[in-house]
Amino acid sequence: MKVKIGISGWRYDGWRGVFYPQGLAHRRELEFASRAVDTIEINGSHYSLQSIGSYLSWYEATPDGFTFSVKGPRYLTHMLRFRDETALPAIANFFASGVLALRDKLGPFLWQFPPNFPFKPDLFERFLALLPQDFDSAAKLALQHDGRVKQPWFAVETNRRLRHAVEIRHPSFCVPEFVALLRKHKAALVVSDAVAGWPYGEDVTSDFIYLRLHGSETLYGGAYTDAALDRFAARVDAWARGSEPRDAVRFDRRAAAPRRSRDVFVYFDNDKKVEAPFDAARLKTRLEQMKKKGRAA
């Protein structure tokens, strides 16, 4: 098992002189951030296709063992919504853009759907069936890219598994049928903590957990209290050990089958007042202390 704790994005002007040292060159921000946290969500891929040059530079800037998660394009999740045949070239463009160049540092893909996107089983089944499950199938899909990708790159040296996590924000998803679809396609339900009133579910639907913490006071703002971090540390520990919290909040009352362990990815998204990287460090310290106590016992 592995527990990776990190932040959502790293390019924030307000972080300079607070998290980033005064005078640090912009081009070295990722280098600095990737030594402070275990993993980072790439947000730019949500708003536009990134270039192979960017993915290669991000790979080189980060240490061995680092993990990126990559946010899927909003063109697919917010605009096309996988409704017609145009979704196929769009998702092919994404996988042809260079994302596979992250190689061993490529973690889960995050697919975030908007609050006005309701659950439609047939549509969602089609979306999940489109997602490639490994590098080879992603490269095969990428062959169908169109001219929007100026420098297509999808060479695969080592075939690796791909993971997908789904974040929903409409209450119609809070049903067992949705959980069953995720389990069928081995996709993780994003455990999404926010003050925005989005659905909060902790159903375990894959062999990994994806937790996003969006802020305690406002959306994307507010540090988490010690008590809140203690609570999340206990939950992360339970998930990592292959079990579930006793008071797990589920859309389907049935728990997942226990495992020997699970990987857990945690991302702090409370970036407005530079809380995210410091909250990530505080949570990591708690988990390290819990691990030491477990060894001592």
NORCORQUI-V854968 format. One record per residue. NEAR is the number of other ideal C-beta (glycine too) atoms within 8 Angstrom. D_FIRST is the distance of its C-alpha to the first C-alpha in whole Angstrom. Layout:
near = {NEAR:NEAR}
d_first = {D_FIRST:D_FIRST}
//
This chain:
near = {10:5:11:12:12:15:15:12:10:8:5:8:4:8:11:9:5:7:9:11:6:6:4:10:6:6:4:9:13:11:9:11:14:12:6:9:12:9:14:14:15:12:9:8:15:9:7:6:10:11:10:10:8:10:15:10:8:12:11:6:9:11:6:3:4:10:12:14:16:14:11:13:12:10:8:15:13:9:7:10:9:9:6:5:4:7:13:9:10:12:11:14:13:13:15:13:15:14:12:15:10:12:10:6:10:12:11:12:12:13:13:12:11:9:6:5:11:7:11:6:9:6:10:11:9:9:11:13:7:9:12:9:7:10:11:8:10:14:13:8:11:13:9:8:12:8:3:7:11:4:8:8:11:11:6:10:4:7:6:9:5:13:10:12:17:11:11:14:12:13:5:7:11:8:10:9:8:14:15:9:12:16:10:7:10:9:12:14:16:13:11:12:9:9:10:7:4:9:11:8:11:12:12:11:11:11:6:12:13:14:14:12:13:12:15:9:6:8:8:9:10:11:9:13:7:6:6:9:13:9:8:14:12:10:11:15:10:10:14:13:9:10:6:11:9:4:4:9:6:11:12:9:4:6:7:9:4:6:7:4:8:13:12:14:16:14:14:16:13:17:13:10:8:12:15:12:14:10:14:15:10:11:16:10:8:11:13:8:8:11:8:8:8:7:6:5:4}
d_first = {0:4:7:10:13:17:20:22:24:26:29:31:35:34:32:34:35:33:29:30:33:37:38:34:35:34:32:30:29:25:25:26:23:20:21:21:18:14:15:18:20:23:26:28:27:28:32:33:32:31:32:30:32:30:26:27:28:25:23:25:25:21:20:17:14:15:14:17:17:21:23:25:29:31:33:32:30:33:36:36:34:33:37:38:39:38:34:34:35:34:30:31:32:29:27:30:30:28:24:23:24:21:20:16:16:17:14:15:19:20:23:25:28:31:33:35:33:34:32:34:32:34:33:29:29:31:28:25:27:27:24:23:20:20:21:24:25:25:27:30:30:30:34:35:35:39:41:39:36:38:36:34:31:28:28:25:25:21:20:17:16:16:15:17:18:21:23:26:29:31:32:32:29:28:29:27:28:26:23:24:24:21:20:22:21:17:17:16:18:18:18:21:23:27:30:31:31:29:27:24:22:19:19:15:16:13:10:9:11:14:16:19:21:25:27:28:32:33:31:29:30:30:28:25:27:25:25:23:21:20:20:17:15:16:15:12:11:12:10:6:8:9:12:15:17:20:22:20:23:23:25:25:25:23:20:17:16:14:11:9:5:5:5:8:11:14:17:20:24:26:28:31:32:29:27:24:23:24:22:19:19:20:17:15:18:17:14:14:17:15:13:16:18:16:16:20:20}
//
